[in-house]
């Protein structure tokens, strides 16, 4: 299916690996020109090189927890491509780890809100006026099923993602008349390097010896008993990327304010 977005321009935050890179690749294959941003410049350049045979790509090393960095991301995209049509708010910096409510400090809460919610607020505020003036724009928030069915060990992350869901609905209502479509995707458990590392760390904290275990074994040991998924497997980054690409497309021109779980049926099974 031709999604009708060839030569559109997208910013993808957290775009160097995991879900963010998969989203960038899905958009690239539709002919979208890209600005990828993340904190690690080496990781960004590696990601960009993988995509440059498909589409035009530029990068910007930035920390989206800082307002000035958000401004620089938008300026860099306009300098490279002249316009911004699509914003994917995928970055999700979280502080304090899976510590539980009592152990988390005010600084942990602030840093997590800055990395997830406030980065989305700032970047959306910077790009919406231009999108509204041209009567075409797509913003996709990458929230989490944790924002809908909270996990007790990361309450600050849950709350930030729930706020992103609310923000997406608010912006969808506010700018629908300007044809700026704002939607939210909530991934469930998705097999990324970060998820693998988290599973190994949490098992180590529980006293489980993991040095001789493969990544497959670690993920199955930690997540298998905790979160049975109706479709029978943990997600892949491409599972999320396909939905995001669709929401950015002309094929989704009558969809705004949606919150879509991409989780193998997990949230629905809990309700």
Phi, psi and omega in degrees: 000131174277117184279355173074026183236020177302135180074002168293165182239131182232143166257129175238113178277150185060039191267008186271343183200174174059220182299320182299316179293319179300321177296314179301317180294319179298318178291320179302320181290346173265006178086014179282135174276144195232141158247120176258137175228147176194176183279332186263112184293322180297317178296321178297314182295322177297316178297317182297320180297327178292338185254346188291342173283353183254318185207177174282133182222136168233164184228159175213115174287125185201156173249105187291355174287348181252131182300320182294328177291322176299318178297321180292325177299311182295318179297320180295322179293317179294323179294323183281321190235349177086348185199170175221121181253329189226136173233123175248108180274088185255339184300143183209070177285125181235138181248155173090345177067189179279071190263342187087161190300313186295324185281343184281135181269170174302321180296323176299315179297314182297314182296322180291319177294322178296318184287328182257293187289305189290330174297319178294320177301309186294313182293320178297317180298328181283330186259337186298318181304319179293315178300316182295323181293331179264357180058040174199125176189152177225127173235128177237123175268129174264098180267232181189151171299340176294338175282349180246327179226086194296147174262128190293341184274349180227062184297328180291321177293316177305311184294320179296320180288324174298321178294324177296321177299314179296318179300317182298319179292322178298311181293324178301316179292321186290328189239016178299320181296338179266007179062030170262109185265128184235121181226166185230135175244131182246095177290147169268218178290118181236132185285098176234170176301322180295320179294319179298315180295321179296317180298317180295318181297317182291323176294319178300320179294333178275000179086013179273128179284118185244359187300326182265004182267140174287167178298322178300317181293320180298312182297316180295321182293319184277312188270333183307307181288337188277328191215079177296131185251124183308322180279000166085008178206157170287149184287164173250152177306326180293335176298320179284319185299321180298319178294319180296315179301318178299315181294337178276355194264173171291335180293342181252031187287355177241025179239117172209150182077012180277149173233110191247121176278126174243086195212017180068017179090009188295310184298315181300326181289343182266346186272000000 
